[in-house]
Amino acid sequence: MGLDSGSQRLKLVQEFNTQVALYRELVISIGDVSVSCPSLRAEMHKTRTKGCEMARQAHQKLAAISGPEDGEIHPEICRLYIQLQCCLEMYTTEMLKSICLLGSLQFHRKGKEASGGAKSLDSKIEENAEAPALEDSSSSPLDSQQQSWQVSTDIENTERDMREMKNLLSKLRETMPLPLKNQDDSSLLNLTPYPMVRRRKRRFFGLCCLVSS
């Protein structure tokens, strides 16, 4: 039973890690002129929502572990805590990145509308080619206003999810076993069931001299 629970926890963390990677790939596509922004934002919302649910489940599974407050901890438990913490940190970072990118592009579009006037067709084509847009340039003002409202809603929803994941990250740190709490970030990576000694490869510094001579 314990083995099944451990496998389930590991699977949840691994699946969440994959979901974070998928979300990151979507965030990178923000502003790409070859990507449809409405469909991209819909896919981002779907991926983000699923990722948040995975994070909650993984946290619940880890928080349910009753381990010693001090002393030795099973290395697999340490690894899962560290992995989930790192995934949550990256997840909130990618959410913040998406908020900044969407906000920046929307600000750019509103700036174009405010300073819009009589422009030549060539200048419009050149501007559209240089700057990424949030929506199709052929859309009507009503459609543009609707999509602007949708982008603002997406930003608000992302901010809400980011706050939730930050709170989850804080709870995870609180529920960590005491030995993990007392470690800094660099020491966490060195938690192993037995001390590992790295052997450095021998370098023959005189070899280059022999070759050159």
Disulfide bonds with the S-S distance in Angstrom:
none
